[in-house]
Amino acid sequence: MPPMTVVLLHGLGRTRRSMARLASRLAAAGHRVETLDYPSRRLGLAACAVHLQPAVAAIRARAGVPIVLVGHSMGGLVARHLAAADPALAAGLVMLGTPNRGSEAADCVSTFRLGRAVFGPALGDLRTDAAGAIPVPACPMAAIAGTRAPIPLFRTRIPRPHDGLVSVESARLGTGERWHAVPAHHTWLMNHPDTMAAVLEAVASWLPSDGRAG
């Protein structure tokens, strides 16, 4: 199987290191992997996408063909902005625990001054009442949701099943995307073997029909 170029984007308050295990699994399968950092707690979703655009565009140019974007949580929403802004960018997009319909946890945390100070302007973009403002790209997509909730704080605030921060219902974009539910919690959803298998399956399905890949 020829390789794809896959770009990994972490979630709110995380770093590229949180995607290291998934990056290693993709690389072991023969894909070219780029794991990017961005200031998730300093900028809103659209501004994070603008911040990343030069780096992602350069990766796309080197690949010579569309790439695959994989985002964990908020990273999936940033990836939606990137792919919608440039239809030639992405062969596909995988969202891991991404609150496509908004996060009830963000609704709760954003009511507190400390929460807004810690997580920054992106917290407001993650609210359920802001979900409609996030663009939906035309590329094929896959959504992977966790169903384990070890964090008791939000257990009564988020519709079941959920991963502790994002409900399965919220993770569904509802545009015909590939769908997987995984018995994992939000923080380490990207490291679950079932998640990795689903990501690899999606990436393989988006290989160009002529066998060329980035």
Rosetta blueprint (number, residue, H / E / L):
1 M L
2 P L
3 P L
4 M L
5 T E
6 V E
7 V E
8 L E
9 L E
10 H L
11 G L
12 L L
13 G L
14 R L
15 T L
16 R H
17 R H
18 S H
19 M H
20 A H
21 R H
22 L H
23 A H
24 S H
25 R H
26 L H
27 A H
28 A H
29 A L
30 G L
31 H L
32 R E
33 V E
34 E E
35 T E
36 L E
37 D L
38 Y L
39 P L
40 S L
41 R L
42 R L
43 L L
44 G L
45 L H
46 A H
47 A H
48 C H
49 A H
50 V H
51 H H
52 L H
53 Q H
54 P H
55 A H
56 V H
57 A H
58 A H
59 I H
60 R H
61 A H
62 R H
63 A H
64 G L
65 V L
66 P L
67 I E
68 V E
69 L E
70 V E
71 G E
72 H E
73 S L
74 M H
75 G H
76 G H
77 L H
78 V H
79 A H
80 R H
81 H H
82 L H
83 A H
84 A H
85 A H
86 D L
87 P L
88 A L
89 L L
90 A E
91 A E
92 G E
93 L E
94 V E
95 M E
96 L E
97 G L
98 T L
99 P L
100 N L
101 R L
102 G L
103 S L
104 E H
105 A H
106 A H
107 D H
108 C H
109 V H
110 S L
111 T L
112 F L
113 R H
114 L H
115 G H
116 R H
117 A H
118 V H
119 F H
120 G L
121 P L
122 A H
123 L H
124 G H
125 D H
126 L L
127 R L
128 T H
129 D H
130 A H
131 A H
132 G H
133 A H
134 I L
135 P L
136 V L
137 P L
138 A L
139 C L
140 P L
141 M E
142 A E
143 A E
144 I E
145 A E
146 G E
147 T L
148 R L
149 A L
150 P L
151 I L
152 P H
153 L H
154 F H
155 R L
156 T L
157 R L
158 I L
159 P L
160 R L
161 P L
162 H E
163 D L
164 G L
165 L L
166 V L
167 S E
168 V H
169 E H
170 S H
171 A H
172 R L
173 L L
174 G L
175 T L
176 G L
177 E L
178 R E
179 W E
180 H E
181 A E
182 V E
183 P L
184 A L
185 H L
186 H L
187 T L
188 W L
189 L H
190 M H
191 N H
192 H L
193 P H
194 D H
195 T H
196 M H
197 A H
198 A H
199 V H
200 L H
201 E H
202 A H
203 V H
204 A H
205 S H
206 W L
207 L L
208 P L
209 S L
210 D L
211 G L
212 R L
213 A L
214 G L
